[in-house]
Amino acid sequence: MIIPVEAAPAGEMRRWYKWLGLFVLVANVGLVAVFGLQELSATGQLVQFCVALAAGVLLILSSFDLPWGVEWYRLAGAGYVCLASLFLFSGVDDGLWMLAVSFIGALTIATFGFDLALGGRFFRVNTDA
């Protein structure tokens, strides 16, 4: 039995990347605003914060038509890979079980990000936006 696949219109899908990126940015900047800059004194937290900012900016940029020669889905894929690395960083200090769970979550998100950056062959992403 073949399951029909219905893809969302590319413009509709690209619009949601803007909101996801904005959520990532606001959440991270808001946490730093609430808890203060001293929370970023450790190198691990600073790296996580910078990667989260990069993910948010990449996802927001992917929702716009940019004058560069970079396609939108490559920026969105890089943003997802940044989000995947956040999952990986979050489980480092919490023991072996959380590291394994974080690794599986990061691998899942990174797989989608790499596929999206390469044109969405396996997840059937409409790259004609």
C-alpha positions in Angstrom: 0.0 0.0 0.0 1.4 3.4 -1.0 0.7 6.3 1.4 0.1 9.5 -0.5 2.4 12.3 0.5 1.1 15.8 0.5 3.8 18.5 0.7 3.0 21.9 2.2 3.4 24.8 -0.2 7.0 26.0 0.0 6.1 29.5 1.0 3.9 28.3 3.8 6.7 26.1 5.2 9.3 28.8 4.9 7.2 31.2 7.0 7.3 28.8 10.0 11.1 28.9 10.1 10.9 32.6 10.9 8.8 31.9 13.9 10.9 29.0 15.1 14.1 31.1 14.8 12.4 34.0 16.6 11.3 31.6 19.4 14.9 30.3 19.8 16.3 33.8 19.9 13.7 35.2 22.4 14.0 32.2 24.7 17.7 32.3 24.9 18.0 36.1 25.3 15.1 36.0 27.8 16.8 33.4 29.9 20.0 35.4 30.0 18.0 38.6 30.8 16.3 36.8 33.7 19.3 35.0 35.2 22.0 37.5 34.2 25.2 37.3 32.3 27.0 35.4 35.1 25.3 32.3 33.8 27.4 32.5 30.7 30.7 32.6 32.7 31.3 28.9 32.0 32.6 28.0 28.6 29.9 25.4 28.0 27.0 27.7 28.6 28.6 30.4 26.4 29.0 28.0 23.6 25.4 26.8 23.9 24.2 30.4 23.9 26.2 31.3 20.8 25.1 28.2 18.9 21.5 29.0 19.9 21.8 32.5 18.5 23.4 31.1 15.3 20.5 28.7 15.0 17.9 31.4 15.5 19.5 33.8 13.0 19.9 31.0 10.3 16.3 30.0 10.7 15.1 33.6 10.5 17.3 34.3 7.4 16.0 31.1 5.7 12.5 32.6 5.6 13.4 35.5 3.5 14.6 35.8 -0.1 18.2 36.9 0.2 20.3 38.5 -2.5 23.1 36.0 -1.9 23.5 32.8 -3.9 22.5 30.6 -0.9 19.2 28.7 -1.1 16.8 29.0 1.7 16.8 25.3 2.5 20.6 25.3 3.1 20.3 28.0 5.7 17.3 26.2 7.4 19.3 22.9 7.4 22.3 24.6 9.0 19.9 26.1 11.6 18.6 22.6 12.4 22.1 21.2 12.7 22.8 24.0 15.2 19.7 23.0 17.2 20.9 19.4 17.1 24.2 20.4 18.6 22.3 22.1 21.4 20.6 18.8 22.3 24.0 17.2 22.3 25.6 19.9 24.6 22.7 19.7 27.0 23.2 16.1 28.1 27.0 16.2 28.7 27.1 16.8 32.4 24.0 14.7 33.4 25.4 11.2 33.3 25.5 8.4 30.7 21.8 7.9 30.3 21.0 11.5 29.5 24.0 11.7 27.2 22.6 8.7 25.3 19.1 10.3 25.1 20.6 13.6 24.1 22.7 11.9 21.4 19.7 10.2 19.9 17.7 13.4 19.9 20.6 15.3 18.4 21.1 12.6 15.7 17.4 12.8 14.8 17.3 16.5 14.4 20.7 16.6 12.6 19.5 14.0 10.1 16.6 16.2 9.2 18.9 19.2 9.0 21.4 17.5 6.8 18.7 16.2 4.5 17.1 19.6 4.3 20.4 21.3 3.5 21.0 18.8 0.7 17.6 19.5 -0.9 15.1 17.4 1.1 15.4 14.1 -0.8 14.2 11.8 2.0 11.8 14.1 3.9 10.3 15.4 0.6 10.9 19.1 1.2 9.6 21.3 -1.5 12.7 23.5 -2.3 11.0 25.5 -5.1 10.1 28.6 -3.1 
